[in-house]
Amino acid sequence: MLRKLFSFKGRVERSRFIFNFTWSLYILVHVLIGISGDDYDFGDAGTTAYLFVKLMFILMAVLLSIVFLSNTTKRAHDLDKSGFEALNPIIFFKLFFVKGDSSENRYGKNPLDENGLVKSGDLNPAKQVVRPATNTNQIEELHKTTIPSTCTHCKNPNTKMLLVCEWCGEKIC
């Protein structure tokens, strides 16, 4: 997970970009406010503790900036642009509104499947979308399959009758 946050390779879909952009910008603003603030009273520890806190804020700001830049670069890759092109304000604006390439490009495979949903390997199994059966063979198979009322791993109830446990994320059957 952390490796993906700091990686500049690959592509990221629009919704994940907007989510990551929003939270990293929110936290970065608060860290920068912490760096600029002088509201710390460390008593006798004084200067050493003050410098340590400032150093931690600066380290957090650098790490969040890297996450912010890598996320922006991967979103630019989704539009088949280089990360440097995202510095252009017009292209940066497009990152929020333009749909990415629907096919594979020079930066990798499309992060969305053919239906426009996030590919299942990118999500927590507990949050995967289960698509309804479309033909009669699939429907008959589903009727033959019984879904257990409790998870075999964590023993929690399967109240929503899902194939993936909403508590532990493991497959139920």
C-alpha positions as CSV (number, residue, x, y, z in Angstrom):
1,M,0.0,0.0,0.0
2,L,2.7,2.5,0.9
3,R,4.7,1.6,-2.1
4,K,1.8,2.6,-4.3
5,L,1.5,6.0,-2.6
6,F,5.1,6.9,-3.3
7,S,5.3,5.4,-6.8
8,F,5.4,7.6,-9.9
9,K,4.7,4.6,-12.2
10,G,1.3,3.5,-13.5
11,R,-2.1,5.1,-13.7
12,V,-4.8,6.2,-11.3
13,E,-8.5,6.7,-12.1
14,R,-10.2,10.1,-11.6
15,S,-12.1,9.2,-8.4
16,R,-9.1,7.9,-6.6
17,F,-7.1,11.0,-7.8
18,I,-9.7,13.4,-6.4
19,F,-9.9,11.5,-3.1
20,N,-6.1,11.4,-2.7
21,F,-5.7,15.0,-3.8
22,T,-8.3,16.2,-1.3
23,W,-7.0,14.5,1.7
24,S,-3.3,15.1,1.0
25,L,-4.0,18.8,0.4
26,Y,-6.1,19.0,3.6
27,I,-3.4,17.4,5.7
28,L,-0.6,19.4,3.9
29,V,-2.3,22.7,4.7
30,H,-2.6,21.8,8.4
31,V,1.0,20.7,8.5
32,L,2.2,23.9,6.9
33,I,0.1,25.8,9.5
34,G,1.9,23.8,12.2
35,I,5.2,24.7,10.7
36,S,4.4,28.4,10.7
37,G,2.8,28.5,14.1
38,D,4.6,29.5,17.3
39,D,2.0,28.4,19.8
40,Y,4.1,25.7,21.5
41,D,5.0,26.0,25.1
42,F,7.5,23.3,26.1
43,G,8.5,24.8,29.4
44,D,12.0,23.8,30.4
45,A,12.6,21.6,27.4
46,G,12.2,24.8,25.3
47,T,14.3,25.0,22.2
48,T,15.1,21.4,21.7
49,A,11.5,20.2,21.8
50,Y,10.4,23.1,19.6
51,L,13.0,22.3,17.0
52,F,12.0,18.6,17.1
53,V,8.3,19.4,16.5
54,K,9.2,21.7,13.6
55,L,11.4,19.0,12.1
56,M,8.6,16.5,12.3
57,F,6.2,19.0,10.6
58,I,8.8,19.6,7.9
59,L,9.3,15.8,7.4
60,M,5.5,15.3,7.1
61,A,5.2,18.1,4.6
62,V,7.9,16.6,2.4
63,L,6.3,13.1,2.5
64,L,2.9,14.5,1.7
65,S,4.3,16.5,-1.1
66,I,5.8,13.4,-2.6
67,V,2.4,11.6,-2.3
68,F,0.7,14.6,-3.9
69,L,3.1,14.7,-6.8
70,S,3.1,11.0,-7.4
71,N,-0.7,10.9,-7.4
72,T,-0.8,13.8,-9.9
73,T,1.8,12.2,-12.1
74,K,-0.2,8.9,-12.2
75,R,-3.4,10.7,-13.1
76,A,-1.6,12.5,-15.9
77,H,-0.4,9.1,-17.1
78,D,-4.1,8.0,-17.2
79,L,-4.6,10.8,-19.8
80,D,-1.5,9.6,-21.6
81,K,0.5,12.7,-20.5
82,S,3.8,12.9,-18.7
83,G,4.0,14.0,-15.1
84,F,5.8,17.2,-16.2
85,E,2.8,18.1,-18.5
86,A,0.6,18.2,-15.3
87,L,2.5,21.4,-14.3
88,N,0.6,23.1,-17.1
89,P,-2.5,24.7,-15.4
90,I,-4.8,23.7,-18.3
91,I,-3.7,20.0,-18.1
92,F,-3.8,20.1,-14.3
93,F,-7.4,21.3,-14.5
94,K,-8.3,18.5,-17.0
95,L,-7.1,15.9,-14.4
96,F,-10.2,16.5,-12.4
97,F,-12.8,16.4,-15.3
98,V,-11.5,14.4,-18.3
99,K,-12.0,10.7,-18.5
100,G,-8.8,8.7,-18.8
101,D,-7.8,6.5,-21.8
102,S,-10.1,3.5,-22.0
103,S,-7.4,1.3,-23.4
104,E,-3.8,0.5,-22.4
105,N,-1.4,3.3,-23.1
106,R,2.4,3.8,-22.7
107,Y,2.1,4.1,-18.9
108,G,0.2,0.9,-18.3
109,K,-3.2,-0.8,-18.3
110,N,-6.5,1.1,-17.7
111,P,-7.2,1.2,-14.0
112,L,-10.9,0.8,-14.8
113,D,-12.6,-2.3,-16.3
114,E,-14.7,-2.2,-19.4
115,N,-17.8,-1.1,-17.4
116,G,-16.1,1.9,-15.9
117,L,-15.7,0.3,-12.5
118,V,-12.5,0.1,-10.5
119,K,-10.8,-3.3,-11.2
120,S,-11.5,-5.7,-8.4
121,G,-7.8,-6.3,-7.6
122,D,-7.4,-2.7,-6.6
123,L,-10.0,-2.8,-3.9
124,N,-10.5,-4.4,-0.5
125,P,-12.4,-7.6,-1.1
126,A,-15.1,-6.6,1.3
127,K,-16.0,-3.7,-1.0
128,Q,-15.9,-5.4,-4.3
129,V,-18.9,-4.9,-6.6
130,V,-20.8,-8.2,-7.3
131,R,-22.4,-7.9,-10.7
132,P,-25.8,-9.5,-11.3
133,A,-26.1,-12.6,-13.4
134,T,-27.0,-11.8,-17.0
135,N,-27.8,-15.1,-18.6
136,T,-29.9,-18.1,-17.5
137,N,-26.9,-20.4,-16.9
138,Q,-25.4,-18.0,-14.4
139,I,-28.8,-17.6,-12.7
140,E,-29.2,-21.4,-12.4
141,E,-25.6,-21.6,-10.9
142,L,-26.5,-18.9,-8.4
143,H,-29.6,-20.8,-7.3
144,K,-27.6,-24.0,-6.8
145,T,-25.1,-22.1,-4.6
146,T,-26.1,-21.5,-1.0
147,I,-24.5,-18.6,0.7
148,P,-23.7,-19.3,4.4
149,S,-25.3,-17.2,7.1
150,T,-22.0,-16.8,8.9
151,C,-18.4,-16.3,7.9
152,T,-16.2,-19.4,8.1
153,H,-13.2,-17.3,9.1
154,C,-14.4,-14.8,11.7
155,K,-17.7,-16.4,12.6
156,N,-19.6,-13.0,12.2
157,P,-23.1,-13.0,10.7
158,N,-23.5,-12.6,7.0
159,T,-26.6,-10.4,7.2
160,K,-26.4,-9.0,3.7
161,M,-25.8,-12.5,2.2
162,L,-22.6,-11.5,0.4
163,L,-20.0,-13.7,-1.1
164,V,-17.3,-11.7,0.7
165,C,-17.4,-11.1,4.5
166,E,-18.2,-7.5,5.4
167,W,-16.2,-7.9,8.7
168,C,-12.9,-9.6,7.7
169,G,-12.9,-9.3,3.9
170,E,-12.4,-13.1,3.3
171,K,-14.4,-15.1,0.8
172,I,-17.3,-16.8,2.5
173,C,-17.8,-19.7,0.1
